[in-house]
Amino acid sequence: QVQLVESGGKLVQAGDSLRVSCAASGRSFSMPVMGWFRQAPGKEREFVAGINRSGSSTHYANSVKGRFTVSRDNAKNTVYLQMNSLKPEDTADYYCAADGNDFDVVRSARNVYDYWGQGTHVTVAS
């Protein structure tokens, strides 16, 4: 079992930067591939970014590529999402998720992630 708790979401202005965090507990944190997803009101939850176990490989949605950076600190059992040049369309609840499978590959499909946090809300005002 993995427990995930997101934090850091808040109201920011367009163009601002924000870092959200996801603290993990439970099984060894060095194992899971981790993903960030977001869900805007009335929309499906979508993949944003992911990082493999060691942090050597990352993958991003086209909509955030070049603006967002995912990273992890396995010593602190924490994964981060640094968001720069924020836009109003980035407004959403942001969720971190852990892939409980053995593959060390970042995947974007929601159904491969076994553990989810409760989410942290980010609002980007224009």
C-alpha positions in Angstrom: 0.0 0.0 0.0 1.1 3.5 -0.8 -0.5 6.6 0.8 -0.1 9.9 -1.2 -0.7 13.4 0.1 -0.5 16.4 -2.2 0.1 19.9 -1.1 1.0 23.4 -2.4 -2.0 24.3 -4.5 -3.2 27.8 -4.3 -4.5 30.8 -6.3 -1.8 32.4 -8.6 -1.7 34.9 -11.4 -1.2 34.0 -15.0 2.6 33.8 -15.7 3.4 32.9 -12.2 5.2 29.8 -11.0 4.1 27.2 -8.5 5.5 24.0 -7.1 3.2 21.3 -5.8 4.4 18.3 -3.8 3.3 14.8 -3.2 4.5 13.0 0.0 4.4 9.2 -0.1 4.3 6.7 2.7 3.8 3.0 3.0 5.9 0.8 0.7 9.4 1.7 -0.4 9.0 5.0 -2.3 11.9 4.2 -4.6 9.8 1.6 -6.3 6.8 3.2 -7.9 6.7 5.1 -11.1 4.9 8.3 -10.2 2.5 10.4 -12.3 0.8 13.7 -12.0 -2.7 14.1 -13.3 -5.2 17.0 -13.3 -8.9 17.4 -13.5 -10.6 20.7 -14.4 -14.3 21.2 -13.7 -16.5 19.3 -16.1 -13.5 17.6 -17.7 -11.9 14.2 -17.6 -8.8 13.6 -15.5 -5.8 13.9 -17.7 -2.1 12.9 -17.5 0.2 15.8 -16.9 3.7 14.3 -16.2 5.4 11.2 -14.9 8.7 10.1 -13.6 10.4 6.7 -13.4 11.7 5.2 -10.2 15.2 6.7 -10.3 14.1 10.0 -11.8 16.2 9.5 -14.9 13.2 9.4 -17.2 10.3 11.8 -17.4 7.3 12.2 -19.7 5.0 15.2 -20.2 1.7 16.0 -21.8 2.1 18.2 -24.9 0.1 20.9 -23.1 2.7 21.4 -20.4 5.9 20.4 -22.1 8.5 23.1 -21.6 6.6 24.7 -18.8 6.3 22.0 -16.2 9.0 19.8 -14.6 8.5 16.7 -12.6 11.1 15.5 -10.1 11.5 13.3 -7.2 13.5 12.9 -4.0 13.4 9.3 -3.0 15.3 10.1 0.3 12.4 12.4 1.2 9.7 10.1 -0.3 8.4 13.1 -2.2 7.6 13.9 -5.8 7.3 17.5 -7.1 5.7 19.2 -10.0 7.2 22.6 -10.8 4.8 24.7 -12.9 6.1 27.8 -14.7 4.4 30.2 -17.0 1.0 29.2 -15.7 -2.1 29.8 -17.7 -5.7 30.0 -16.8 -6.3 26.7 -18.5 -4.0 25.1 -16.0 -6.6 25.6 -13.4 -7.5 22.2 -12.0 -7.3 19.8 -9.1 -3.8 18.1 -9.3 -3.4 14.5 -8.3 -0.3 12.4 -7.8 -0.5 8.7 -8.5 1.7 5.7 -8.0 2.0 2.9 -10.6 2.1 -0.4 -8.5 3.4 -2.5 -11.4 7.0 -3.7 -11.9 7.6 -1.9 -15.2 10.0 1.1 -14.8 8.2 3.0 -17.6 6.1 6.1 -17.3 2.7 5.5 -18.7 0.0 8.1 -19.2 -3.1 5.9 -18.9 -5.0 6.5 -15.7 -5.9 2.8 -15.2 -2.2 1.7 -14.7 -1.9 3.8 -11.5 -3.0 1.9 -8.4 -2.7 4.6 -5.7 -4.0 8.2 -5.8 -3.8 11.2 -3.5 -6.7 13.4 -2.6 -5.6 16.2 -4.8 -4.6 19.8 -4.4 -6.3 22.7 -6.1 -4.6 25.2 -8.4 -6.3 28.3 -9.7 -4.7 30.5 -12.2 -6.3 33.9 -12.5 -6.0 35.8 -15.8 
